[in-house]
């Protein structure tokens, strides 16, 4: 981690992470595709459910990245005992909080789906889809956390195996439950719950037997300092994913007056753009353990070299994907739902978002770099900006003043605003590293 050439090292680590993220998104898109065959209201239900799934991601990423950030720095300092405690606490916290949140949301599920933007026609399908997923919430949160905890040890391949196994099973179970067993959208949710549980079991075994550190629940001995480190390292992820949930809810609420077709179209567009962003997140996840190890070891030049490498690479990749998605936008939307009203809204929204998609390379890599270095306040603030401080008010304001077009362009406006805010913070951090490097 601290001696190999930086660029090949990042590419080696990011490949399993990219594959894991792409397969996970294919997992989600599979549900979106099969559910889209059932009707427009059912497609809209996936958009409602997406708000809940991002809550589980927020919990998993909070503990996985929170414990993982500190763990990678401790490994860089060769403090394995402390790193093992962080691993156990991160795992236990994700599973425990996932169980609490899942059962709580299940108890208020019917009013919850209306709060998240459901119409009367979408609500029953959203309830049917979410019920089995909420029961599997501990496994869902645990899977997200374990994937991160393995990745921060430099063991991205093991995380990939766990996620890919569940996703491949879903490709078969979803159509079996939905169509062959005539379970409809409930079958899609049940397939997702089963597959997430399988992934969790595999990831737990991998972490207990094959990681650099061995998962041992006897090491779950939290103290005030460890808890503070996990909260500091995980807060940006919690804010980022929590803001995603809020922003998805705001999009659904803003789309509600325009009908089921608008909700379904925006849900499809969010899944497609997240598929593109998942590639970049994978690149960042390959960079994070390199950043953490080398930052902990005081190798500042390697941190800066790795950062600029992933920024340039992610920007180029996103630009290429943006051109492809804009060109094939009608085909992509129609693949998931052939309703002309859904296609019309989805094509316009997707093409507008493609205009600014490449900006996410700098925005995301900067935020992940700050988080891994322990710059909690800056990372948390910038994580909140894009999907919280900017998107929520922007989507509600533009949808009311400009109408449906305002809803479609809101994400691009937020991408530009996020870039303008991120630049000065990240430049300051990089200059600080350069000064320390020269001083050494």
N, C-alpha and C positions, 0 to 999 in steps of 0.2 A: 504493500500500500504506500509506503513512503520512499521506495527506491526504484520501482519500475517506471518506465517512461509513461508520462501522464496520459497522453491521448490514447495509446493502445489499451491502457488500463481501464480508462473510462468506457471505451467501446466494448471491452470484454464484459464489464460489469453491467452496462446498460442494455446489452442485447437480451438477456433473460427478462429484465424489467420491462423493456418495450414489448416483448412477446407476451408477458403476463398481462400487461395493460390492454394490448390489442385483443387478446383472447377474452379478457373480462368485458371489454366493450362489445365484442362479438356476441358474448353471452347475453348482454342487455339488448343488443340489436336483434338477436334471435327471437327473444320474447316480443319485441316491438313488431317484428315481421309477422310472426304467427298470430299475435293478437290482432294485428291490422286486418287479417283475413276475416275476423269476426264482425267488425263494424267500426264506424267512426267513434261512437261513444266508448267502445272498448279501447280504442287507440288513445283517446283522451284520458282514460283511467291510468295508463302508464305514465302520463305526465304528472298526475296527482301522486302516484306511488313514488315517483322520482324524488319528490321532496322528502319523503320518509327515508328512502335509501341513502340520501346524502347525510341524514342525521346519523345513520349507522356508520357511514364512512367517516364522519367527523369524530365519532367515539373511537373507532379503530385507529385512525390516523393520529388522534391526540395521544393515545398511549403508545402506539407503535413508533411514531416519530419523536414523541417526547422522551421516551426511554431510549430509543435508538440513537438520537443525537448525542446524548450524554454517554451512551454505551460506546459509540465509535471513538469518542475523544478519550474515554478511559482505556480502551484497547490500544489507542495510539500511545498512551502513557504506560502501557503494559500493566494496568491495574485490573486484572481479570476478576478478582473477587467482587469488586464493586460493580463491574460490568455485569456479572452474573445476577446480582441482586436487582439491577435495573431491568434485566430481561424478565425475571420472574414477576416483578411488580407490574411491568407493562402488560404482560399476558393476563394476569389475574384481574387487573383493573378493567381491561377491555371486556372480558367475559362477564364480570360481575355487573358493570354498569349497563352492558348490553341487555342483560336479563331484566334489570329494573326498568329500563326505558321501554323495552319491547312489551312487557306486561302492562305498563302504564298506558301506552298508546293503544294497546288492544282493548283496554277497558273503555276508552273514549273514542273508539274508531269511527262510529257513525257521525257524530258531530265534527270529528277531526277532518274527514274528507271534504266536508262543506267549507270548513275554515281554510283548507288548502286550495279552494277554487273550483270544486266540483259543481256541475249543474245537476239537476234532478235526474237526468238520464245517465250521467256518468257515475254518480255516487254508488249505486249498487255494484257496479263492476269494480270500482276502486276498492270497496270493502272486501269483495270476494278475492281479489288479487292479493291484497295486503295481509289478510288473516293468517295464512300459513307462514308468510315471511316474517311477521312479527313474532310468531312462536319460535322461529329459528334465530331470533335476534342475537343471542349470545354467541352463536357460531359465526354469524355474519360479521359481528364486530371483532371477534377473536381472529377470524381469517385476515381481515384488513390489518390488524395489529401484528400478527405473526409474520405476514409478508414483509412488513417494514422492518421488524426486528431481525429477520434473517438477512435482509438486504443490507442493513447497517453493519453486519458482520462480514460483508463481502460475499454472502452466500445467496445471491439472487437466483441462481439456478434452482435451488431447493424451493424457493417461493414460487417460481414459475411452474414447477411440477405440481404443486398443490392446487394452484389456481386453474391450470390447464386441465387437470383431471376432472374437476367439477364442471368446467365449461363444456368439455367434450360430452360429458354425460347429459348435460342440459340440451344439447343439440338433438339428442334422441328422445329424452323424456318429455320435452315440451310438446312436440307434435303428437306424441303418444297419448299424453294426458288430455290435451286440448281437443283433439279430433277423434282419435281411435276410441278413447274411453268416454268421449262426449262430456268432458268436465268443464269445457269452456275456459274462461279466464281464471277461474279458481284452479284449474289444472296447471296453468302457467305459473301461478304463484307457488303451488305445491312443488312443481318441478324445480323451481329456483331454490326453495327452502331445502329440499333434499340435496341438491348439488352443492349448495353453500355448506351444508353440514359435512358432506364428504370432503370438501376442500379443507375445512377446519380440522378434521381428523388427520388427514395426510400432513398438513402443515405442523400440527402438534407433534406428530411422530418424528418428522424431519427435524424439528427444533430440539426435541429431547435426545435424539440419537446422532445427528450428523452436523450440527452447527459448530462453529468455532467454540461457542459456549454451549453447554448442555442445559436445556430448560429443566429446572428443578424447583418445584413449588416450595420446598423447604427454604429456598433462598428468598422467599417473599417476606422480607423483613423491612418494611418501610420506616424511614425516620424523616424528620422534618426537612433535612437537607436534600434527601433523595426525592421526596415529593415535590419540593420546590423546583428541583432540576427538571423533573418530568413535566411539571406544569409549564415551566418556562420554555422548554423545548417543544412541547406539544401545542401550546396556546396558538401559535400561528396557524397550524393545521386545523385546530378546532374552529378558529375564527373563519378560516378560508372555507371549510366545508359547511360550517353553520351558515355562513353568508350565502353559500350556494343554495342551501335549502330555502333560505328566506327569499332569495332572488327567483328561484323556480316558482315558489308560491306567489310572488308578486306578478310574475309572467302569467301564471294561470288565472289570477284574479283580474289582471288587465285584459286577458283574452276572453274572460267569461262573457262580457256583453256582446262579443262578436260570435258566440255560439260554439258548439262542440267542434266544428271544423277548425276553428282558430286554435283551440286548446290542443287538439290532436296534432295540427301542423307544427306548432311551436315545440311540442314534446318531441316530435321526430327530428326537427332541426337541432334541438339541444343534444340529442343522442348522436347525431352525425358530427357536429362540431366537437363534441367531447371525444369522439373516436379519433379525430385529428389531434386534439390536444393530448390524448393519452400517449401518443408517440413521444411528444415533447416531455411529458411528465416522466416517461421511462428514461429519457436521456438525463434528466435532472436527477433521477433516482440512482443512475449509474455514477453521477458526479458526487452525490452527497456523501457516501462512505469515504471517497477519496478526499473530499473536502474536510470531513470530520477527523479522519486519521491524521492528515497533514497539518491541519490547524492545531490539533492537540499536540503534535510533535514539533510545532514551531517552524514548519517548512512553508513560509508565507508565499514564496515564489511559485511553488507547485499549486497552491490554492488559486492564485491569480491566473496561472496558465490554464488550469482546468476550467475555470469559470469562463474565460473568453472563448475557449474551444467549444463548450456546449452552447454558448450564446450564438456564435456564428452558425454552428451546425443546425441548431433548432430553428433559427430564422429562415435558413435556406429550405429546410424540410417543410416548414409551414407554408412558405410561399408557393412551393410546388403543389402541395396538397390543396391550397386555396384555389389555384388556377383550375385544378382538376375538378374540385367540388363545384365551383361556379359553372364550369362548362357542362357538367353532367347533372346539374341540380334537378331538372325535371325528372330524369330517370331515377335519381336517388329517392326523391320524395314519393314518386309513384310506386317504387318498389315496396314501400311500407304501407301505403294506403292510396288506392287509385281514385278516391273521391275527388272530383275536379275542384271542389271548394278547398279541400285540404292541400292539393297540389299548388293551387294558385297562391295561397298564403305562404306555404312552405318554400317555394322556389324564390320568391322575393326576399324572404327573411334570410335564407341561406346565402344568397348572392351578396346581400348587403354585409353580412357577417364575414364573408370571405375577403372583403376589401381590407379589413384590419386584422385578419387572423395572424399574420406574420409577426405582429407586434407582441404577441404572447411569448415569443421566444425570449426576448429581453425581460419582460415582466415576470414570467414564471421562474426563469433561471436565477434572477436577482433575488426573488423572494425565497427560493429554496437554499440559496447560498447564505443569505442572512440568517435563516432559521438554523442551519447546520452549524454556523459559527457561534450560535448562542446570542445573536442580536435580537432578543425577544421582542422588545418594544417596537423597533423598526419593522421587523418581519410581521408582527401582529397588525400593526397599523396598515401596512401596504396590503396584507391579505384581506383586511376588512374593506379597503377602498374599492377594489374592482367589483366585487359581487355584493357588497353591503352598502357602504356610504354612497357609491355611485349608481349601481344598477337599480336598486330598489326605488329610490325617488325618480330616477330617470325614466324607467319603464312606466311608472304610474303617471308622471307628468306628461310624457310624450304621447302616451296612448289616449290621454284625455284631450290634449291640445291638437295633435296631428292625426289622431285616429289610429287605424290599423297600421298604417305606415310607420307611425311613431313607435308602436310595439315592435315592429320588425327591425328598426334601426337602433334600438336602445343599446344592445350589446356592443355594437361598434363604437358608439359614442363613449361608452365606459372604457373600452380598450384604449382609446386615445387619451382620455383623462388619466387613466392608470399609468400610462407611459410617462406623461408629463410629471407626475408625482414621484414615480420610481427613480427617474434619472438622477436627481440631485442626491438622494439618499445613497444610492449605490455607488455613485462617483466618490462620495465622501468615504465610504467604507474601503473602497479599493485604494484610494490615496493613503489611508491610514495603514493598510497592509504594506504598501510600497515604502513608506517611511520606516516602518519597523524592520523591513527586509534590508534596507540600506544601513540602518543603525547596527544590525547584526553583522 
